Amino acid sequence: MFELDLRSRLPIYEQLIEKIKELIISEVLKTDEQLPSVRMLAQQLTINPNTIQKAYRELERQGYIYTVKGKGNFVAPIGATIHRDKIEKLKEELAKLLSEVMYLGMKKDEILQLISNVDDLVGGGNEK
C-alpha cells in the first residue's frame, strides 16, 4: 500500500502523510474507510509506531482523517471550510511555482498542456 524512500531527505512521517493524502485525494481511500492500525502499519513498513502515530495526528489536524476511540483512524469527509482554506493555500503555492517555471523558461503553452494532462489524469475538477 505504501512505499517509503528511506534515503530521502524528507522525514518518514512526512512521506507517509503525503502518500495517505495522495490516496485520499485520488479516492483510493474513500470517506469513512478505516486506515491500517498504527501497529499493523508499523510492522508492514518496519518503522517505529511513533512515526505512524505522528503522521496520523498531523493528518487529523489537517482534517484528512478522524479518530474513533477504540476503533481506529478513518478517512474524513472533506468539509467545505477545510476544502476552501486548502484550495487558497494551494493556489498561493501554485502561483509561486508557476512564477518560477516561467522565469526558468517554461512557456505558457507548455504549462497549459501540463494542466490538461493532469486534468485528464484526475478526471477534472469541480466545474464552477
N, CA, C and O atoms as CSV, one atom per row, in Angstrom:
chain,resi,resn,atom,element,x,y,z
A,1,MET,N,N,0.822,-1.194,0.000
A,1,MET,CA,C,0.000,0.000,0.000
A,1,MET,C,C,0.865,1.257,0.000
A,1,MET,O,O,0.589,2.199,-0.742
A,2,PHE,N,N,1.909,1.278,0.825
A,2,PHE,CA,C,2.780,2.446,0.913
A,2,PHE,C,C,4.209,2.030,0.609
A,2,PHE,O,O,4.665,0.971,1.039
A,3,GLU,N,N,4.907,2.873,-0.133
A,3,GLU,CA,C,6.335,2.681,-0.331
A,3,GLU,C,C,7.023,3.954,0.135
A,3,GLU,O,O,6.709,5.052,-0.323
A,4,LEU,N,N,7.963,3.788,1.052
A,4,LEU,CA,C,8.690,4.933,1.578
A,4,LEU,C,C,10.133,4.864,1.117
A,4,LEU,O,O,10.700,3.779,0.987
A,5,ASP,N,N,10.726,6.023,0.870
A,5,ASP,CA,C,12.116,6.106,0.464
A,5,ASP,C,C,12.949,6.437,1.696
A,5,ASP,O,O,12.986,7.582,2.146
A,6,LEU,N,N,13.610,5.432,2.230
A,6,LEU,CA,C,14.377,5.619,3.455
A,6,LEU,C,C,15.616,6.478,3.236
A,6,LEU,O,O,16.221,6.947,4.199
A,7,ARG,N,N,16.000,6.688,1.980
A,7,ARG,CA,C,17.163,7.527,1.669
A,7,ARG,C,C,16.780,8.982,1.412
A,7,ARG,O,O,17.646,9.845,1.272
A,8,SER,N,N,15.486,9.243,1.354
A,8,SER,CA,C,15.010,10.592,1.069
A,8,SER,C,C,15.358,11.547,2.204
A,8,SER,O,O,15.455,11.150,3.366
A,9,ARG,N,N,15.542,12.814,1.843
A,9,ARG,CA,C,15.778,13.833,2.867
A,9,ARG,C,C,14.478,14.185,3.588
A,9,ARG,O,O,14.501,14.734,4.690
A,10,LEU,N,N,13.354,13.870,2.966
A,10,LEU,CA,C,12.054,14.133,3.568
A,10,LEU,C,C,11.832,13.129,4.703
A,10,LEU,O,O,11.969,11.924,4.488
A,11,PRO,N,N,11.493,13.601,5.903
A,11,PRO,CA,C,11.272,12.675,7.021
A,11,PRO,C,C,10.206,11.628,6.688
A,11,PRO,O,O,9.288,11.881,5.908
A,12,ILE,N,N,10.347,10.462,7.291
A,12,ILE,CA,C,9.444,9.349,7.005
A,12,ILE,C,C,7.995,9.715,7.292
A,12,ILE,O,O,7.107,9.381,6.508
A,13,TYR,N,N,7.744,10.399,8.408
A,13,TYR,CA,C,6.352,10.732,8.733
A,13,TYR,C,C,5.761,11.671,7.683
A,13,TYR,O,O,4.571,11.577,7.382
A,14,GLU,N,N,6.569,12.576,7.118
A,14,GLU,CA,C,6.067,13.473,6.071
A,14,GLU,C,C,5.793,12.706,4.776
A,14,GLU,O,O,4.820,12.989,4.077
A,15,GLN,N,N,6.650,11.737,4.460
A,15,GLN,CA,C,6.410,10.888,3.293
A,15,GLN,C,C,5.090,10.135,3.460
A,15,GLN,O,O,4.298,10.028,2.524
A,16,LEU,N,N,4.872,9.621,4.661
A,16,LEU,CA,C,3.646,8.885,4.960
A,16,LEU,C,C,2.420,9.788,4.828
A,16,LEU,O,O,1.404,9.380,4.266
A,17,ILE,N,N,2.514,11.001,5.341
A,17,ILE,CA,C,1.421,11.970,5.235
A,17,ILE,C,C,1.089,12.215,3.768
A,17,ILE,O,O,-0.078,12.183,3.378
A,18,GLU,N,N,2.116,12.461,2.956
A,18,GLU,CA,C,1.899,12.743,1.536
A,18,GLU,C,C,1.283,11.548,0.810
A,18,GLU,O,O,0.402,11.724,-0.032
A,19,LYS,N,N,1.739,10.336,1.127
A,19,LYS,CA,C,1.192,9.126,0.485
A,19,LYS,C,C,-0.281,8.955,0.838
A,19,LYS,O,O,-1.098,8.658,-0.033
A,20,ILE,N,N,-0.624,9.143,2.112
A,20,ILE,CA,C,-2.018,8.972,2.529
A,20,ILE,C,C,-2.892,10.051,1.907
A,20,ILE,O,O,-3.995,9.760,1.443
A,21,LYS,N,N,-2.412,11.304,1.890
A,21,LYS,CA,C,-3.164,12.385,1.241
A,21,LYS,C,C,-3.419,12.053,-0.227
A,21,LYS,O,O,-4.524,12.235,-0.739
A,22,GLU,N,N,-2.376,11.566,-0.892
A,22,GLU,CA,C,-2.486,11.204,-2.310
A,22,GLU,C,C,-3.571,10.139,-2.511
A,22,GLU,O,O,-4.364,10.224,-3.449
A,23,LEU,N,N,-3.601,9.137,-1.625
A,23,LEU,CA,C,-4.607,8.072,-1.726
A,23,LEU,C,C,-6.011,8.603,-1.448
A,23,LEU,O,O,-6.977,8.141,-2.055
A,24,ILE,N,N,-6.131,9.567,-0.538
A,24,ILE,CA,C,-7.443,10.153,-0.232
A,24,ILE,C,C,-7.910,11.023,-1.385
A,24,ILE,O,O,-9.060,10.931,-1.814
A,25,ILE,N,N,-7.015,11.870,-1.888
A,25,ILE,CA,C,-7.373,12.788,-2.977
A,25,ILE,C,C,-7.742,12.025,-4.245
A,25,ILE,O,O,-8.679,12.400,-4.949
A,26,SER,N,N,-7.007,10.956,-4.534
A,26,SER,CA,C,-7.303,10.162,-5.733
A,26,SER,C,C,-8.438,9.167,-5.494
A,26,SER,O,O,-8.772,8.374,-6.375
A,27,GLU,N,N,-9.027,9.215,-4.297
A,27,GLU,CA,C,-10.168,8.390,-3.902
A,27,GLU,C,C,-9.893,6.891,-3.896
A,27,GLU,O,O,-10.805,6.080,-4.051
A,28,VAL,N,N,-8.614,6.532,-3.712
A,28,VAL,CA,C,-8.289,5.126,-3.466
A,28,VAL,C,C,-8.798,4.779,-2.065
A,28,VAL,O,O,-9.340,3.699,-1.830
A,29,LEU,N,N,-8.605,5.732,-1.136
A,29,LEU,CA,C,-9.192,5.616,0.201
A,29,LEU,C,C,-10.457,6.461,0.217
A,29,LEU,O,O,-10.403,7.667,-0.025
A,30,LYS,N,N,-11.579,5.845,0.495
A,30,LYS,CA,C,-12.878,6.521,0.462
A,30,LYS,C,C,-13.240,7.106,1.829
A,30,LYS,O,O,-12.691,6.705,2.855
A,31,THR,N,N,-14.165,8.050,1.823
A,31,THR,CA,C,-14.677,8.644,3.053
A,31,THR,C,C,-15.172,7.548,3.995
A,31,THR,O,O,-15.863,6.619,3.575
A,32,ASP,N,N,-14.812,7.667,5.263
A,32,ASP,CA,C,-15.171,6.742,6.344
A,32,ASP,C,C,-14.493,5.368,6.240
A,32,ASP,O,O,-14.827,4.458,6.999
A,33,GLU,N,N,-13.551,5.214,5.314
A,33,GLU,CA,C,-12.801,3.958,5.232
A,33,GLU,C,C,-11.749,3.939,6.334
A,33,GLU,O,O,-11.106,4.952,6.609
A,34,GLN,N,N,-11.581,2.775,6.962
A,34,GLN,CA,C,-10.634,2.659,8.057
A,34,GLN,C,C,-9.209,2.541,7.525
A,34,GLN,O,O,-8.944,1.803,6.576
A,35,LEU,N,N,-8.304,3.275,8.150
A,35,LEU,CA,C,-6.881,3.188,7.818
A,35,LEU,C,C,-6.276,2.026,8.581
A,35,LEU,O,O,-6.836,1.593,9.588
A,36,PRO,N,N,-5.139,1.509,8.121
A,36,PRO,CA,C,-4.480,0.435,8.878
A,36,PRO,C,C,-4.126,0.918,10.281
A,36,PRO,O,O,-3.833,2.096,10.485
A,37,SER,N,N,-4.157,0.007,11.240
A,37,SER,CA,C,-3.814,0.384,12.611
A,37,SER,C,C,-2.348,0.808,12.664
A,37,SER,O,O,-1.545,0.431,11.812
A,38,VAL,N,N,-2.022,1.595,13.677
A,38,VAL,CA,C,-0.650,2.065,13.856
A,38,VAL,C,C,0.288,0.873,13.955
A,38,VAL,O,O,1.324,0.836,13.290
A,39,ARG,N,N,-0.065,-0.088,14.769
A,39,ARG,CA,C,0.783,-1.265,14.978
A,39,ARG,C,C,0.966,-2.071,13.694
A,39,ARG,O,O,2.082,-2.477,13.372
A,40,MET,N,N,-0.127,-2.305,12.959
A,40,MET,CA,C,-0.053,-3.094,11.734
A,40,MET,C,C,0.795,-2.382,10.673
A,40,MET,O,O,1.625,-3.009,10.015
A,41,LEU,N,N,0.584,-1.067,10.511
A,41,LEU,CA,C,1.328,-0.317,9.511
A,41,LEU,C,C,2.804,-0.232,9.887
A,41,LEU,O,O,3.670,-0.288,9.013
A,42,ALA,N,N,3.096,-0.098,11.172
A,42,ALA,CA,C,4.487,-0.054,11.629
A,42,ALA,C,C,5.197,-1.366,11.309
A,42,ALA,O,O,6.354,-1.361,10.889
A,43,GLN,N,N,4.508,-2.484,11.506
A,43,GLN,CA,C,5.091,-3.787,11.177
A,43,GLN,C,C,5.284,-3.932,9.672
A,43,GLN,O,O,6.322,-4.409,9.212
A,44,GLN,N,N,4.282,-3.519,8.915
A,44,GLN,CA,C,4.329,-3.634,7.454
A,44,GLN,C,C,5.484,-2.822,6.868
A,44,GLN,O,O,6.187,-3.283,5.969
A,45,LEU,N,N,5.671,-1.599,7.391
A,45,LEU,CA,C,6.700,-0.712,6.856
A,45,LEU,C,C,8.028,-0.830,7.604
A,45,LEU,O,O,9.019,-0.205,7.227
A,46,THR,N,N,8.038,-1.627,8.654
A,46,THR,CA,C,9.194,-1.795,9.542
A,46,THR,C,C,9.756,-0.447,10.006
A,46,THR,O,O,10.947,-0.163,9.879
A,47,ILE,N,N,8.850,0.364,10.545
A,47,ILE,CA,C,9.245,1.641,11.139
A,47,ILE,C,C,8.603,1.768,12.514
A,47,ILE,O,O,7.695,1.013,12.863
A,48,ASN,N,N,9.080,2.718,13.274
A,48,ASN,CA,C,8.617,2.925,14.645
A,48,ASN,C,C,7.137,3.337,14.659
A,48,ASN,O,O,6.734,4.215,13.896
A,49,PRO,N,N,6.328,2.710,15.522
A,49,PRO,CA,C,4.911,3.081,15.620
A,49,PRO,C,C,4.695,4.565,15.950
A,49,PRO,O,O,3.685,5.145,15.554
A,50,ASN,N,N,5.639,5.178,16.673
A,50,ASN,CA,C,5.518,6.603,16.983
A,50,ASN,C,C,5.537,7.457,15.716
A,50,ASN,O,O,4.909,8.515,15.668
A,51,THR,N,N,6.252,7.000,14.699
A,51,THR,CA,C,6.310,7.710,13.423
A,51,THR,C,C,4.943,7.674,12.749
A,51,THR,O,O,4.485,8.678,12.205
A,52,ILE,N,N,4.299,6.515,12.788
A,52,ILE,CA,C,2.963,6.367,12.211
A,52,ILE,C,C,1.981,7.251,12.979
A,52,ILE,O,O,1.160,7.951,12.387
A,53,GLN,N,N,2.082,7.203,14.307
A,53,GLN,CA,C,1.185,7.995,15.152
A,53,GLN,C,C,1.341,9.485,14.870
A,53,GLN,O,O,0.352,10.218,14.827
A,54,LYS,N,N,2.566,9.930,14.679
A,54,LYS,CA,C,2.829,11.342,14.384
A,54,LYS,C,C,2.184,11.738,13.053
A,54,LYS,O,O,1.591,12.811,12.942
A,55,ALA,N,N,2.301,10.875,12.052
A,55,ALA,CA,C,1.687,11.140,10.742
A,55,ALA,C,C,0.167,11.184,10.871
A,55,ALA,O,O,-0.473,12.081,10.321
A,56,TYR,N,N,-0.413,10.237,11.583
A,56,TYR,CA,C,-1.863,10.201,11.768
A,56,TYR,C,C,-2.363,11.450,12.508
A,56,TYR,O,O,-3.399,12.012,12.152
A,57,ARG,N,N,-1.620,11.882,13.540
A,57,ARG,CA,C,-2.010,13.090,14.272
A,57,ARG,C,C,-2.023,14.312,13.351
A,57,ARG,O,O,-2.940,15.132,13.404
A,58,GLU,N,N,-0.999,14.422,12.509
A,58,GLU,CA,C,-0.927,15.558,11.593
A,58,GLU,C,C,-2.044,15.495,10.548
A,58,GLU,O,O,-2.630,16.523,10.210
A,59,LEU,N,N,-2.337,14.322,10.043
A,59,LEU,CA,C,-3.439,14.163,9.080
A,59,LEU,C,C,-4.776,14.526,9.721
A,59,LEU,O,O,-5.648,15.107,9.075
A,60,GLU,N,N,-4.927,14.180,10.993
A,60,GLU,CA,C,-6.155,14.540,11.706
A,60,GLU,C,C,-6.228,16.056,11.905
A,60,GLU,O,O,-7.288,16.660,11.736
A,61,ARG,N,N,-5.101,16.661,12.264
A,61,ARG,CA,C,-5.057,18.112,12.451
A,61,ARG,C,C,-5.421,18.838,11.154
A,61,ARG,O,O,-6.077,19.879,11.184
A,62,GLN,N,N,-4.994,18.283,10.015
A,62,GLN,CA,C,-5.277,18.892,8.713
A,62,GLN,C,C,-6.683,18.570,8.208
A,62,GLN,O,O,-7.122,19.135,7.206
A,63,GLY,N,N,-7.394,17.669,8.888
A,63,GLY,CA,C,-8.768,17.361,8.519
A,63,GLY,C,C,-8.934,16.235,7.518
A,63,GLY,O,O,-10.023,16.053,6.975
A,64,TYR,N,N,-7.876,15.473,7.261
A,64,TYR,CA,C,-7.969,14.373,6.297
A,64,TYR,C,C,-8.497,13.089,6.926
A,64,TYR,O,O,-9.117,12.272,6.246
A,65,ILE,N,N,-8.253,12.910,8.217
A,65,ILE,CA,C,-8.733,11.711,8.903
A,65,ILE,C,C,-9.347,12.101,10.244
A,65,ILE,O,O,-9.167,13.221,10.722
A,66,TYR,N,N,-10.069,11.163,10.838
A,66,TYR,CA,C,-10.592,11.346,12.190
A,66,TYR,C,C,-10.386,10.051,12.953
A,66,TYR,O,O,-10.245,8.980,12.362
A,67,THR,N,N,-10.370,10.163,14.283
A,67,THR,CA,C,-10.121,9.017,15.145
A,67,THR,C,C,-11.377,8.678,15.922
A,67,THR,O,O,-12.071,9.564,16.420
A,68,VAL,N,N,-11.663,7.390,16.021
A,68,VAL,CA,C,-12.734,6.897,16.871
A,68,VAL,C,C,-12.059,6.057,17.953
A,68,VAL,O,O,-11.423,5.045,17.661
A,69,LYS,N,N,-12.207,6.495,19.210
A,69,LYS,CA,C,-11.572,5.794,20.325
A,69,LYS,C,C,-11.928,4.312,20.297
A,69,LYS,O,O,-13.096,3.934,20.210
A,70,GLY,N,N,-10.886,3.484,20.373
A,70,GLY,CA,C,-11.082,2.044,20.419
A,70,GLY,C,C,-11.363,1.403,19.066
A,70,GLY,O,O,-11.397,0.177,18.960
A,71,LYS,N,N,-11.563,2.211,18.040
A,71,LYS,CA,C,-11.883,1.671,16.713
A,71,LYS,C,C,-10.760,1.907,15.708
A,71,LYS,O,O,-10.471,1.037,14.887
A,72,GLY,N,N,-10.121,3.086,15.767
A,72,GLY,CA,C,-9.032,3.372,14.841
A,72,GLY,C,C,-9.195,4.707,14.134
A,72,GLY,O,O,-9.926,5.588,14.586
A,73,ASN,N,N,-8.502,4.832,13.020
A,73,ASN,CA,C,-8.494,6.063,12.235
A,73,ASN,C,C,-9.240,5.842,10.924
A,73,ASN,O,O,-9.132,4.788,10.297
A,74,PHE,N,N,-9.995,6.858,10.527
A,74,PHE,CA,C,-10.845,6.754,9.346
A,74,PHE,C,C,-10.666,7.990,8.460
A,74,PHE,O,O,-10.298,9.063,8.938
A,75,VAL,N,N,-10.934,7.819,7.167
A,75,VAL,CA,C,-10.860,8.930,6.216
A,75,VAL,C,C,-12.029,9.865,6.478
A,75,VAL,O,O,-13.185,9.441,6.513
A,76,ALA,N,N,-11.717,11.135,6.661
A,76,ALA,CA,C,-12.747,12.140,6.962
A,76,ALA,C,C,-13.352,12.676,5.673
A,76,ALA,O,O,-12.667,12.796,4.657
A,77,PRO,N,N,-14.651,13.000,5.722
A,77,PRO,CA,C,-15.219,13.735,4.593
A,77,PRO,C,C,-14.606,15.134,4.610
A,77,PRO,O,O,-14.497,15.758,5.666
A,78,ILE,N,N,-14.213,15.614,3.458
A,78,ILE,CA,C,-13.588,16.929,3.395
A,78,ILE,C,C,-14.669,17.982,3.564
A,78,ILE,O,O,-15.573,18.103,2.737
A,79,GLY,N,N,-14.563,18.745,4.650
A,79,GLY,CA,C,-15.529,19.798,4.935
A,79,GLY,C,C,-15.330,20.993,4.017
A,79,GLY,O,O,-14.235,21.208,3.498
A,80,ALA,N,N,-16.375,21.760,3.820
A,80,ALA,CA,C,-16.333,22.901,2.898
A,80,ALA,C,C,-15.311,23.942,3.323
A,80,ALA,O,O,-14.579,24.455,2.477
A,81,THR,N,N,-15.238,24.271,4.611
A,81,THR,CA,C,-14.283,25.290,5.036
A,81,THR,C,C,-12.856,24.800,4.928
A,81,THR,O,O,-11.975,25.539,4.489
A,82,ILE,N,N,-12.620,23.569,5.322
A,82,ILE,CA,C,-11.280,22.990,5.197
A,82,ILE,C,C,-10.898,22.966,3.727
A,82,ILE,O,O,-9.770,23.290,3.356
A,83,HIS,N,N,-11.851,22.581,2.903
A,83,HIS,CA,C,-11.628,22.497,1.460
A,83,HIS,C,C,-11.258,23.871,0.899
A,83,HIS,O,O,-10.289,23.986,0.148
A,84,ARG,N,N,-12.007,24.906,1.250
A,84,ARG,CA,C,-11.736,26.257,0.747
A,84,ARG,C,C,-10.389,26.774,1.215
A,84,ARG,O,O,-9.631,27.349,0.434
A,85,ASP,N,N,-10.091,26.569,2.494
A,85,ASP,CA,C,-8.812,27.011,3.040
A,85,ASP,C,C,-7.651,26.317,2.340
A,85,ASP,O,O,-6.650,26.945,1.995
A,86,LYS,N,N,-7.800,25.029,2.138
A,86,LYS,CA,C,-6.748,24.253,1.480
A,86,LYS,C,C,-6.567,24.731,0.044
A,86,LYS,O,O,-5.434,24.858,-0.421
A,87,ILE,N,N,-7.653,24.995,-0.659
A,87,ILE,CA,C,-7.565,25.468,-2.045
A,87,ILE,C,C,-6.832,26.799,-2.104
A,87,ILE,O,O,-5.991,27.002,-2.980
A,88,GLU,N,N,-7.139,27.710,-1.186
A,88,GLU,CA,C,-6.468,29.011,-1.182
A,88,GLU,C,C,-4.971,28.864,-0.937
A,88,GLU,O,O,-4.160,29.524,-1.587
A,89,LYS,N,N,-4.615,28.000,-0.003
A,89,LYS,CA,C,-3.205,27.762,0.298
A,89,LYS,C,C,-2.496,27.169,-0.923
A,89,LYS,O,O,-1.385,27.578,-1.261
A,90,LEU,N,N,-3.140,26.212,-1.576
A,90,LEU,CA,C,-2.537,25.589,-2.754
A,90,LEU,C,C,-2.442,26.551,-3.931
A,90,LEU,O,O,-1.500,26.472,-4.719
A,91,LYS,N,N,-3.412,27.461,-4.059
A,91,LYS,CA,C,-3.348,28.475,-5.118
A,91,LYS,C,C,-2.106,29.340,-4.952
A,91,LYS,O,O,-1.419,29.648,-5.926
A,92,GLU,N,N,-1.825,29.730,-3.713
A,92,GLU,CA,C,-0.639,30.544,-3.434
A,92,GLU,C,C,0.635,29.787,-3.802
A,92,GLU,O,O,1.534,30.343,-4.433
A,93,GLU,N,N,0.707,28.520,-3.406
A,93,GLU,CA,C,1.877,27.703,-3.718
A,93,GLU,C,C,2.014,27.516,-5.228
A,93,GLU,O,O,3.117,27.586,-5.771
A,94,LEU,N,N,0.887,27.279,-5.904
A,94,LEU,CA,C,0.901,27.090,-7.343
A,94,LEU,C,C,1.373,28.350,-8.064
A,94,LEU,O,O,2.137,28.266,-9.025
A,95,ALA,N,N,0.926,29.511,-7.607
A,95,ALA,CA,C,1.353,30.773,-8.213
A,95,ALA,C,C,2.868,30.940,-8.085
A,95,ALA,O,O,3.520,31.393,-9.025
A,96,LYS,N,N,3.427,30.581,-6.943
A,96,LYS,CA,C,4.878,30.666,-6.751
A,96,LYS,C,C,5.603,29.720,-7.705
A,96,LYS,O,O,6.590,30.094,-8.338
A,97,LEU,N,N,5.099,28.487,-7.797
A,97,LEU,CA,C,5.733,27.510,-8.680
A,97,LEU,C,C,5.638,27.924,-10.141
A,97,LEU,O,O,6.604,27.786,-10.892
A,98,LEU,N,N,4.479,28.429,-10.544
A,98,LEU,CA,C,4.316,28.874,-11.927
A,98,LEU,C,C,5.245,30.039,-12.249
A,98,LEU,O,O,5.824,30.099,-13.334
A,99,SER,N,N,5.384,30.953,-11.313
A,99,SER,CA,C,6.304,32.077,-11.500
A,99,SER,C,C,7.724,31.576,-11.708
A,99,SER,O,O,8.453,32.075,-12.565
A,100,GLU,N,N,8.105,30.589,-10.915
A,100,GLU,CA,C,9.463,30.058,-11.012
A,100,GLU,C,C,9.702,29.349,-12.341
A,100,GLU,O,O,10.721,29.580,-12.992
A,101,VAL,N,N,8.757,28.476,-12.753
A,101,VAL,CA,C,8.982,27.757,-14.014
A,101,VAL,C,C,8.943,28.702,-15.212
A,101,VAL,O,O,9.650,28.481,-16.195
A,102,MET,N,N,8.135,29.735,-15.141
A,102,MET,CA,C,8.104,30.713,-16.236
A,102,MET,C,C,9.422,31.493,-16.278
A,102,MET,O,O,9.947,31.773,-17.356
A,103,TYR,N,N,9.944,31.834,-15.125
A,103,TYR,CA,C,11.231,32.513,-15.049
A,103,TYR,C,C,12.331,31.642,-15.645
A,103,TYR,O,O,13.247,32.138,-16.301
A,104,LEU,N,N,12.225,30.316,-15.403
A,104,LEU,CA,C,13.232,29.380,-15.908
A,104,LEU,C,C,13.041,29.046,-17.389
A,104,LEU,O,O,13.842,28.317,-17.975
A,105,GLY,N,N,11.968,29.587,-17.993
A,105,GLY,CA,C,11.824,29.439,-19.440
A,105,GLY,C,C,10.671,28.579,-19.935
A,105,GLY,O,O,10.514,28.401,-21.142
A,106,MET,N,N,9.872,28.050,-19.038
A,106,MET,CA,C,8.733,27.243,-19.478
A,106,MET,C,C,7.682,28.172,-20.085
A,106,MET,O,O,7.354,29.211,-19.512
A,107,LYS,N,N,7.161,27.787,-21.248
A,107,LYS,CA,C,6.202,28.606,-21.975
A,107,LYS,C,C,4.774,28.357,-21.487
A,107,LYS,O,O,4.464,27.304,-20.930
A,108,LYS,N,N,3.915,29.349,-21.710
A,108,LYS,CA,C,2.514,29.272,-21.293
A,108,LYS,C,C,1.826,28.045,-21.900
A,108,LYS,O,O,1.054,27.365,-21.225
A,109,ASP,N,N,2.112,27.765,-23.184
A,109,ASP,CA,C,1.505,26.599,-23.850
A,109,ASP,C,C,1.900,25.290,-23.159
A,109,ASP,O,O,1.084,24.379,-23.026
A,110,GLU,N,N,3.155,25.209,-22.724
A,110,GLU,CA,C,3.624,24.012,-22.026
A,110,GLU,C,C,2.902,23.851,-20.683
A,110,GLU,O,O,2.534,22.744,-20.291
A,111,ILE,N,N,2.710,24.961,-19.996
A,111,ILE,CA,C,2.008,24.929,-18.704
A,111,ILE,C,C,0.556,24.502,-18.903
A,111,ILE,O,O,0.036,23.671,-18.157
A,112,LEU,N,N,-0.097,25.081,-19.918
A,112,LEU,CA,C,-1.490,24.718,-20.198
A,112,LEU,C,C,-1.611,23.249,-20.587
A,112,LEU,O,O,-2.575,22.585,-20.205
A,113,GLN,N,N,-0.631,22.731,-21.351
A,113,GLN,CA,C,-0.645,21.318,-21.722
A,113,GLN,C,C,-0.481,20.440,-20.482
A,113,GLN,O,O,-1.136,19.406,-20.357
A,114,LEU,N,N,0.395,20.857,-19.571
A,114,LEU,CA,C,0.591,20.122,-18.322
A,114,LEU,C,C,-0.696,20.100,-17.503
A,114,LEU,O,O,-1.066,19.065,-16.947
A,115,ILE,N,N,-1.380,21.247,-17.430
A,115,ILE,CA,C,-2.659,21.324,-16.715
A,115,ILE,C,C,-3.676,20.388,-17.359
A,115,ILE,O,O,-4.414,19.687,-16.666
A,116,SER,N,N,-3.709,20.381,-18.682
A,116,SER,CA,C,-4.628,19.497,-19.400
A,116,SER,C,C,-4.324,18.028,-19.104
A,116,SER,O,O,-5.241,17.229,-18.910
A,117,ASN,N,N,-3.043,17.674,-19.069
A,117,ASN,CA,C,-2.641,16.295,-18.770
A,117,ASN,C,C,-3.064,15.883,-17.364
A,117,ASN,O,O,-3.557,14.775,-17.154
A,118,VAL,N,N,-2.869,16.783,-16.409
A,118,VAL,CA,C,-3.257,16.497,-15.023
A,118,VAL,C,C,-4.774,16.381,-14.929
A,118,VAL,O,O,-5.290,15.506,-14.234
A,119,ASP,N,N,-5.487,17.259,-15.624
A,119,ASP,CA,C,-6.945,17.217,-15.647
A,119,ASP,C,C,-7.439,15.871,-16.174
A,119,ASP,O,O,-8.362,15.278,-15.616
A,120,ASP,N,N,-6.817,15.394,-17.251
A,120,ASP,CA,C,-7.190,14.094,-17.810
A,120,ASP,C,C,-6.899,12.968,-16.824
A,120,ASP,O,O,-7.669,12.015,-16.702
A,121,LEU,N,N,-5.773,13.094,-16.123
A,121,LEU,CA,C,-5.336,12.058,-15.180
A,121,LEU,C,C,-6.286,11.932,-13.993
A,121,LEU,O,O,-6.623,10.819,-13.588
A,122,VAL,N,N,-6.722,13.058,-13.430
A,122,VAL,CA,C,-7.575,13.000,-12.241
A,122,VAL,C,C,-9.060,13.109,-12.549
A,122,VAL,O,O,-9.882,13.070,-11.634
A,123,GLY,N,N,-9.409,13.241,-13.791
A,123,GLY,CA,C,-10.817,13.263,-14.166
A,123,GLY,C,C,-11.477,14.612,-14.037
A,123,GLY,O,O,-12.704,14.701,-13.990
A,124,GLY,N,N,-10.688,15.659,-13.979
A,124,GLY,CA,C,-11.268,17.018,-13.943
A,124,GLY,C,C,-11.673,17.422,-12.555
A,124,GLY,O,O,-11.949,16.586,-11.695
A,125,GLY,N,N,-11.704,18.723,-12.351
A,125,GLY,CA,C,-12.121,19.273,-11.063
A,125,GLY,C,C,-13.592,19.573,-11.073
A,125,GLY,O,O,-14.311,19.190,-11.996
A,126,ASN,N,N,-14.040,20.259,-10.045
A,126,ASN,CA,C,-15.426,20.680,-9.967
A,126,ASN,C,C,-15.611,21.904,-10.847
A,126,ASN,O,O,-14.958,22.926,-10.637
A,127,GLU,N,N,-16.477,21.809,-11.809
A,127,GLU,CA,C,-16.751,22.933,-12.701
A,127,GLU,C,C,-17.577,23.966,-11.962
A,127,GLU,O,O,-18.522,23.625,-11.251
A,128,LYS,N,N,-17.211,25.251,-12.133
A,128,LYS,CA,C,-17.963,26.320,-11.472
A,128,LYS,C,C,-18.515,27.256,-12.483
A,128,LYS,O,O,-19.182,28.228,-12.126
